[in-house]
Amino acid sequence: MRDEDPVTFGGKKYLFGNVPALDVLRLGANEGRAYGNQQRLLFVASGDLRNVVQTITQLPPSYEQPVEIIMNDHEFDVVTRNVIILLLALTADDRDEAVDCILHIWYSSFIRKSHVDILKQRIQPLIQSACDKVKDKPTKRILGKTWTFEKRSVTRPGERGVG
């Protein structure tokens, strides 16, 4: 975006991504559908979750190995939204309700009261607990939080006092 271009929603940030989602692994076309080893995927400056979601949903049903995904981005708000979306997916009692909430958080400026309730009841306590644990730690210190749900986990590394 050039400086003389009009400012669009979100300013110079790509809040919703600017390219279609891609299956970056293409397991069937590359390693083969029968591939049976663990996958470790790195999404550098990933922005939103679209490529991660597309890649995971394209894994063959027969693939049962762990998948470790590391994502980063320089935009704090995008990373935070990704963490919230992943926590919603991992704490959901009702899959349909979770999907609806995730879609609104990801792509909409309209958040229903039911979504706010889910965020307050499920996600806020998880985030608040992490904040409480680091509130007395020195600033500019590398910290992290891992939330584990059965065999799945989300880790949010970061520095206290930074974005």
Rosetta constraint file for C-alpha pairs under 8 A:
AtomPair CA 1 CA 5 HARMONIC 6.53 0.50
AtomPair CA 1 CA 12 HARMONIC 7.08 0.50
AtomPair CA 7 CA 11 HARMONIC 5.36 0.50
AtomPair CA 7 CA 12 HARMONIC 7.27 0.50
AtomPair CA 8 CA 12 HARMONIC 7.42 0.50
AtomPair CA 10 CA 14 HARMONIC 6.96 0.50
AtomPair CA 10 CA 15 HARMONIC 6.57 0.50
AtomPair CA 14 CA 18 HARMONIC 6.43 0.50
AtomPair CA 14 CA 47 HARMONIC 7.75 0.50
AtomPair CA 15 CA 47 HARMONIC 7.72 0.50
AtomPair CA 15 CA 48 HARMONIC 7.41 0.50
AtomPair CA 15 CA 78 HARMONIC 6.89 0.50
AtomPair CA 16 CA 48 HARMONIC 6.72 0.50
AtomPair CA 16 CA 106 HARMONIC 7.43 0.50
AtomPair CA 16 CA 107 HARMONIC 6.70 0.50
AtomPair CA 17 CA 47 HARMONIC 6.69 0.50
AtomPair CA 17 CA 48 HARMONIC 6.39 0.50
AtomPair CA 17 CA 50 HARMONIC 7.95 0.50
AtomPair CA 20 CA 50 HARMONIC 7.97 0.50
AtomPair CA 21 CA 50 HARMONIC 5.20 0.50
AtomPair CA 21 CA 51 HARMONIC 4.84 0.50
AtomPair CA 21 CA 54 HARMONIC 6.14 0.50
AtomPair CA 22 CA 50 HARMONIC 7.62 0.50
AtomPair CA 22 CA 51 HARMONIC 5.10 0.50
AtomPair CA 22 CA 54 HARMONIC 5.99 0.50
AtomPair CA 22 CA 55 HARMONIC 6.80 0.50
AtomPair CA 23 CA 51 HARMONIC 6.19 0.50
AtomPair CA 23 CA 52 HARMONIC 7.63 0.50
AtomPair CA 23 CA 54 HARMONIC 5.24 0.50
AtomPair CA 23 CA 55 HARMONIC 4.07 0.50
AtomPair CA 23 CA 56 HARMONIC 7.79 0.50
AtomPair CA 23 CA 58 HARMONIC 6.85 0.50
AtomPair CA 24 CA 51 HARMONIC 7.03 0.50
AtomPair CA 24 CA 55 HARMONIC 5.97 0.50
AtomPair CA 25 CA 30 HARMONIC 7.64 0.50
AtomPair CA 25 CA 55 HARMONIC 6.24 0.50
AtomPair CA 26 CA 30 HARMONIC 6.02 0.50
AtomPair CA 26 CA 55 HARMONIC 7.37 0.50
AtomPair CA 26 CA 58 HARMONIC 7.53 0.50
AtomPair CA 26 CA 59 HARMONIC 7.93 0.50
AtomPair CA 27 CA 31 HARMONIC 5.35 0.50
AtomPair CA 27 CA 32 HARMONIC 5.64 0.50
AtomPair CA 27 CA 33 HARMONIC 6.15 0.50
AtomPair CA 27 CA 35 HARMONIC 7.64 0.50
AtomPair CA 27 CA 59 HARMONIC 6.77 0.50
AtomPair CA 28 CA 32 HARMONIC 4.25 0.50
AtomPair CA 28 CA 33 HARMONIC 4.34 0.50
AtomPair CA 28 CA 34 HARMONIC 7.92 0.50
AtomPair CA 28 CA 60 HARMONIC 7.67 0.50
AtomPair CA 29 CA 33 HARMONIC 7.73 0.50
AtomPair CA 31 CA 35 HARMONIC 5.94 0.50
AtomPair CA 33 CA 60 HARMONIC 6.48 0.50
AtomPair CA 33 CA 63 HARMONIC 7.82 0.50
AtomPair CA 34 CA 62 HARMONIC 7.78 0.50
AtomPair CA 34 CA 63 HARMONIC 7.60 0.50
AtomPair CA 35 CA 63 HARMONIC 7.57 0.50
AtomPair CA 36 CA 63 HARMONIC 6.80 0.50
AtomPair CA 36 CA 64 HARMONIC 7.63 0.50
AtomPair CA 36 CA 65 HARMONIC 6.58 0.50
AtomPair CA 37 CA 65 HARMONIC 6.26 0.50
AtomPair CA 38 CA 65 HARMONIC 5.12 0.50
AtomPair CA 38 CA 66 HARMONIC 5.25 0.50
AtomPair CA 38 CA 67 HARMONIC 5.95 0.50
AtomPair CA 38 CA 68 HARMONIC 7.92 0.50
AtomPair CA 39 CA 65 HARMONIC 7.49 0.50
AtomPair CA 39 CA 66 HARMONIC 6.63 0.50
AtomPair CA 39 CA 67 HARMONIC 4.81 0.50
AtomPair CA 39 CA 68 HARMONIC 6.23 0.50
AtomPair CA 40 CA 67 HARMONIC 5.86 0.50
AtomPair CA 40 CA 68 HARMONIC 4.66 0.50
AtomPair CA 40 CA 69 HARMONIC 5.91 0.50
AtomPair CA 40 CA 70 HARMONIC 7.86 0.50
AtomPair CA 41 CA 67 HARMONIC 7.53 0.50
AtomPair CA 41 CA 68 HARMONIC 6.18 0.50
AtomPair CA 41 CA 69 HARMONIC 4.82 0.50
AtomPair CA 41 CA 70 HARMONIC 6.24 0.50
AtomPair CA 42 CA 69 HARMONIC 5.95 0.50
AtomPair CA 42 CA 70 HARMONIC 4.85 0.50
AtomPair CA 42 CA 71 HARMONIC 6.06 0.50
AtomPair CA 43 CA 52 HARMONIC 7.98 0.50
AtomPair CA 43 CA 69 HARMONIC 7.51 0.50
AtomPair CA 43 CA 70 HARMONIC 6.09 0.50
AtomPair CA 43 CA 71 HARMONIC 4.71 0.50
AtomPair CA 43 CA 72 HARMONIC 6.64 0.50
AtomPair CA 44 CA 71 HARMONIC 5.95 0.50
AtomPair CA 44 CA 72 HARMONIC 5.49 0.50
AtomPair CA 44 CA 73 HARMONIC 6.78 0.50
AtomPair CA 45 CA 71 HARMONIC 7.28 0.50
AtomPair CA 45 CA 72 HARMONIC 5.33 0.50
AtomPair CA 45 CA 73 HARMONIC 4.21 0.50
AtomPair CA 45 CA 74 HARMONIC 6.71 0.50
AtomPair CA 46 CA 71 HARMONIC 6.16 0.50
AtomPair CA 46 CA 72 HARMONIC 6.00 0.50
AtomPair CA 46 CA 73 HARMONIC 5.73 0.50
AtomPair CA 47 CA 72 HARMONIC 7.62 0.50
AtomPair CA 47 CA 73 HARMONIC 5.79 0.50
AtomPair CA 47 CA 75 HARMONIC 7.80 0.50
AtomPair CA 47 CA 78 HARMONIC 6.34 0.50
AtomPair CA 47 CA 79 HARMONIC 7.44 0.50
AtomPair CA 48 CA 78 HARMONIC 6.44 0.50
AtomPair CA 48 CA 79 HARMONIC 7.64 0.50
AtomPair CA 48 CA 82 HARMONIC 6.47 0.50
AtomPair CA 49 CA 53 HARMONIC 6.02 0.50
AtomPair CA 49 CA 82 HARMONIC 6.53 0.50
AtomPair CA 50 CA 54 HARMONIC 6.09 0.50
AtomPair CA 51 CA 55 HARMONIC 5.97 0.50
AtomPair CA 52 CA 56 HARMONIC 6.15 0.50
AtomPair CA 53 CA 57 HARMONIC 6.04 0.50
AtomPair CA 54 CA 58 HARMONIC 6.23 0.50
AtomPair CA 55 CA 59 HARMONIC 6.76 0.50
AtomPair CA 59 CA 63 HARMONIC 6.53 0.50
AtomPair CA 72 CA 79 HARMONIC 7.16 0.50
AtomPair CA 73 CA 78 HARMONIC 7.37 0.50
AtomPair CA 73 CA 79 HARMONIC 6.34 0.50
AtomPair CA 74 CA 79 HARMONIC 7.97 0.50
AtomPair CA 75 CA 79 HARMONIC 6.41 0.50
AtomPair CA 76 CA 80 HARMONIC 6.04 0.50
AtomPair CA 76 CA 163 HARMONIC 5.98 0.50
AtomPair CA 77 CA 81 HARMONIC 6.09 0.50
AtomPair CA 78 CA 82 HARMONIC 6.20 0.50
AtomPair CA 79 CA 83 HARMONIC 6.25 0.50
AtomPair CA 80 CA 84 HARMONIC 6.22 0.50
AtomPair CA 81 CA 85 HARMONIC 6.11 0.50
AtomPair CA 81 CA 105 HARMONIC 7.72 0.50
AtomPair CA 81 CA 106 HARMONIC 7.45 0.50
AtomPair CA 82 CA 86 HARMONIC 6.13 0.50
AtomPair CA 83 CA 87 HARMONIC 6.05 0.50
AtomPair CA 83 CA 154 HARMONIC 7.37 0.50
AtomPair CA 83 CA 156 HARMONIC 7.32 0.50
AtomPair CA 84 CA 88 HARMONIC 6.09 0.50
AtomPair CA 84 CA 123 HARMONIC 6.98 0.50
AtomPair CA 85 CA 89 HARMONIC 6.26 0.50
AtomPair CA 85 CA 102 HARMONIC 5.79 0.50
AtomPair CA 85 CA 105 HARMONIC 7.59 0.50
AtomPair CA 85 CA 106 HARMONIC 7.68 0.50
AtomPair CA 86 CA 90 HARMONIC 6.17 0.50
AtomPair CA 86 CA 154 HARMONIC 7.25 0.50
AtomPair CA 87 CA 91 HARMONIC 6.00 0.50
AtomPair CA 87 CA 123 HARMONIC 6.78 0.50
AtomPair CA 87 CA 154 HARMONIC 7.43 0.50
AtomPair CA 88 CA 92 HARMONIC 5.92 0.50
AtomPair CA 88 CA 98 HARMONIC 6.36 0.50
AtomPair CA 88 CA 102 HARMONIC 7.07 0.50
AtomPair CA 88 CA 122 HARMONIC 7.66 0.50
AtomPair CA 88 CA 123 HARMONIC 7.00 0.50
AtomPair CA 89 CA 95 HARMONIC 7.88 0.50
AtomPair CA 89 CA 98 HARMONIC 6.33 0.50
AtomPair CA 89 CA 99 HARMONIC 7.61 0.50
AtomPair CA 89 CA 102 HARMONIC 7.78 0.50
AtomPair CA 90 CA 149 HARMONIC 6.69 0.50
AtomPair CA 90 CA 152 HARMONIC 7.66 0.50
AtomPair CA 91 CA 122 HARMONIC 7.17 0.50
AtomPair CA 91 CA 149 HARMONIC 7.64 0.50
AtomPair CA 92 CA 97 HARMONIC 7.89 0.50
AtomPair CA 92 CA 98 HARMONIC 5.78 0.50
AtomPair CA 93 CA 98 HARMONIC 7.89 0.50
AtomPair CA 94 CA 98 HARMONIC 6.19 0.50
AtomPair CA 95 CA 99 HARMONIC 6.12 0.50
AtomPair CA 96 CA 100 HARMONIC 6.23 0.50
AtomPair CA 97 CA 101 HARMONIC 6.21 0.50
AtomPair CA 98 CA 102 HARMONIC 5.99 0.50
AtomPair CA 99 CA 103 HARMONIC 6.08 0.50
AtomPair CA 100 CA 104 HARMONIC 6.37 0.50
AtomPair CA 101 CA 105 HARMONIC 6.22 0.50
AtomPair CA 101 CA 111 HARMONIC 7.86 0.50
AtomPair CA 101 CA 115 HARMONIC 5.50 0.50
AtomPair CA 102 CA 106 HARMONIC 5.94 0.50
AtomPair CA 103 CA 107 HARMONIC 5.83 0.50
AtomPair CA 103 CA 108 HARMONIC 7.24 0.50
AtomPair CA 104 CA 108 HARMONIC 4.70 0.50
AtomPair CA 104 CA 109 HARMONIC 7.19 0.50
AtomPair CA 104 CA 110 HARMONIC 6.63 0.50
AtomPair CA 104 CA 111 HARMONIC 6.11 0.50
AtomPair CA 105 CA 109 HARMONIC 7.44 0.50
AtomPair CA 105 CA 111 HARMONIC 6.84 0.50
AtomPair CA 111 CA 115 HARMONIC 6.06 0.50
AtomPair CA 111 CA 116 HARMONIC 6.79 0.50
AtomPair CA 112 CA 116 HARMONIC 6.42 0.50
AtomPair CA 113 CA 117 HARMONIC 6.15 0.50
AtomPair CA 114 CA 118 HARMONIC 6.32 0.50
AtomPair CA 115 CA 119 HARMONIC 6.18 0.50
AtomPair CA 116 CA 120 HARMONIC 6.04 0.50
AtomPair CA 117 CA 121 HARMONIC 5.93 0.50
AtomPair CA 118 CA 122 HARMONIC 5.65 0.50
AtomPair CA 118 CA 123 HARMONIC 7.20 0.50
AtomPair CA 119 CA 123 HARMONIC 4.88 0.50
AtomPair CA 119 CA 124 HARMONIC 5.96 0.50
AtomPair CA 120 CA 124 HARMONIC 5.02 0.50
AtomPair CA 120 CA 125 HARMONIC 7.29 0.50
AtomPair CA 121 CA 125 HARMONIC 6.92 0.50
AtomPair CA 122 CA 126 HARMONIC 7.06 0.50
AtomPair CA 123 CA 127 HARMONIC 6.31 0.50
AtomPair CA 124 CA 128 HARMONIC 5.78 0.50
AtomPair CA 125 CA 129 HARMONIC 5.93 0.50
AtomPair CA 126 CA 130 HARMONIC 6.47 0.50
AtomPair CA 127 CA 131 HARMONIC 6.22 0.50
AtomPair CA 128 CA 132 HARMONIC 6.01 0.50
AtomPair CA 129 CA 133 HARMONIC 6.35 0.50
AtomPair CA 130 CA 134 HARMONIC 6.70 0.50
AtomPair CA 130 CA 145 HARMONIC 6.43 0.50
AtomPair CA 131 CA 135 HARMONIC 5.89 0.50
AtomPair CA 134 CA 143 HARMONIC 7.76 0.50
AtomPair CA 134 CA 160 HARMONIC 7.38 0.50
AtomPair CA 137 CA 141 HARMONIC 7.62 0.50
AtomPair CA 137 CA 160 HARMONIC 7.55 0.50
AtomPair CA 138 CA 160 HARMONIC 7.30 0.50
AtomPair CA 139 CA 159 HARMONIC 7.33 0.50
AtomPair CA 139 CA 160 HARMONIC 5.07 0.50
AtomPair CA 139 CA 161 HARMONIC 5.10 0.50
AtomPair CA 139 CA 162 HARMONIC 7.91 0.50
AtomPair CA 140 CA 159 HARMONIC 5.54 0.50
AtomPair CA 140 CA 160 HARMONIC 5.54 0.50
AtomPair CA 140 CA 161 HARMONIC 5.93 0.50
AtomPair CA 140 CA 162 HARMONIC 6.79 0.50
AtomPair CA 141 CA 159 HARMONIC 5.22 0.50
AtomPair CA 141 CA 160 HARMONIC 5.74 0.50
AtomPair CA 142 CA 157 HARMONIC 7.32 0.50
AtomPair CA 142 CA 158 HARMONIC 5.68 0.50
AtomPair CA 142 CA 159 HARMONIC 4.43 0.50
AtomPair CA 142 CA 160 HARMONIC 6.77 0.50
AtomPair CA 143 CA 157 HARMONIC 5.81 0.50
AtomPair CA 143 CA 158 HARMONIC 5.37 0.50
AtomPair CA 143 CA 159 HARMONIC 5.52 0.50
AtomPair CA 143 CA 160 HARMONIC 6.65 0.50
AtomPair CA 144 CA 155 HARMONIC 6.86 0.50
AtomPair CA 144 CA 156 HARMONIC 5.43 0.50
AtomPair CA 144 CA 157 HARMONIC 3.85 0.50
AtomPair CA 144 CA 158 HARMONIC 5.73 0.50
AtomPair CA 144 CA 159 HARMONIC 7.85 0.50
AtomPair CA 145 CA 155 HARMONIC 5.47 0.50
AtomPair CA 145 CA 156 HARMONIC 5.24 0.50
AtomPair CA 145 CA 157 HARMONIC 6.26 0.50
AtomPair CA 146 CA 153 HARMONIC 6.62 0.50
AtomPair CA 146 CA 154 HARMONIC 5.52 0.50
AtomPair CA 146 CA 155 HARMONIC 4.06 0.50
AtomPair CA 146 CA 156 HARMONIC 6.36 0.50
AtomPair CA 147 CA 153 HARMONIC 5.45 0.50
AtomPair CA 147 CA 154 HARMONIC 5.31 0.50
AtomPair CA 147 CA 155 HARMONIC 6.34 0.50
AtomPair CA 148 CA 152 HARMONIC 5.86 0.50
AtomPair CA 148 CA 153 HARMONIC 4.19 0.50
AtomPair CA 148 CA 154 HARMONIC 6.61 0.50
AtomPair CA 149 CA 153 HARMONIC 5.87 0.50
AtomPair CA 158 CA 162 HARMONIC 7.76 0.50
